[in-house]
Amino acid sequence: MKDKDTLIQFLDEKVLLPAETHPNADQRIKKKVRLTRMRLNQCQDGDKVEHYFWSAMATDGGIDSYRSLSRIGATTFEDVREEFKRLCKN
């Protein structure tokens, strides 16, 4: 089973924290990051974190987040998906 804390830490270090602290991140982006972090922490295990990651990219909100983060030059879930996929297999 995938370790929930390891997966969340990876996403926090690679995507969420850099986006939240990006100099061009507005309040809307910061709010999306906080909500994403909250949802991830509510996941019961690593499998649920993995499912959330893949599902989030396909939602309207996820697509909007991708566009917002890309616009300011921040890393997105899409940018780290290969590394995340490898981490999930370990």
C-alpha positions in Angstrom: 0.0 0.0 0.0 1.2 3.5 -0.8 2.1 5.7 2.2 -0.4 8.5 2.5 2.1 10.9 4.2 4.8 10.3 1.6 2.5 11.0 -1.3 1.1 14.2 0.4 4.6 15.4 1.3 5.7 14.9 -2.3 2.7 16.9 -3.6 3.2 19.6 -1.0 6.9 20.0 -1.7 6.7 19.8 -5.5 3.4 21.6 -6.3 1.4 23.0 -3.4 3.9 24.9 -1.3 5.8 26.4 -4.4 2.4 27.5 -5.8 1.2 29.0 -2.6 4.4 31.0 -2.0 4.9 32.0 -5.7 5.3 35.8 -5.9 2.6 36.0 -8.5 0.1 33.8 -6.7 -3.1 35.7 -6.0 -5.6 35.0 -3.2 -7.6 32.7 -5.5 -4.6 30.4 -6.1 -3.7 30.4 -2.5 -7.2 29.4 -1.5 -7.2 26.6 -4.1 -4.0 25.3 -2.7 -5.3 25.3 0.9 -8.5 23.5 -0.2 -6.4 20.9 -2.1 -4.2 20.4 0.9 -7.2 20.0 3.1 -8.8 17.4 0.8 -5.6 15.5 0.5 -5.3 15.3 4.3 -8.8 14.0 4.5 -7.9 11.0 2.4 -7.9 7.9 4.5 -4.9 6.2 2.9 -2.4 6.4 0.1 -4.7 4.8 -2.4 -7.2 7.6 -1.8 -4.5 10.2 -2.3 -3.5 8.6 -5.6 -7.1 8.5 -6.7 -7.6 12.1 -5.7 -4.5 13.1 -7.7 -5.6 11.5 -10.9 -9.2 12.5 -10.6 -8.4 16.2 -9.7 -6.7 16.8 -13.1 -9.8 15.8 -15.0 -12.3 18.0 -13.2 -13.3 21.6 -14.2 -11.7 22.8 -11.0 -8.5 20.9 -11.7 -8.3 22.3 -15.2 -8.9 25.8 -13.9 -6.1 25.3 -11.3 -3.8 24.0 -14.1 -4.4 27.1 -16.1 -4.0 29.5 -13.2 -0.8 27.9 -12.0 0.6 27.6 -15.6 -0.1 31.3 -16.2 2.2 32.3 -13.3 4.8 29.7 -14.1 4.2 27.5 -11.1 4.5 23.7 -11.2 1.2 21.8 -11.6 0.0 18.2 -10.9 0.4 17.6 -14.6 4.1 18.5 -14.4 4.8 15.9 -11.7 2.6 13.1 -12.9 5.4 10.8 -14.1 7.3 11.2 -10.8 4.1 10.8 -8.8 3.3 7.6 -10.8 6.7 6.1 -10.0 6.3 7.1 -6.3 3.0 5.3 -6.2 4.5 2.1 -7.6 7.2 1.9 -4.9 
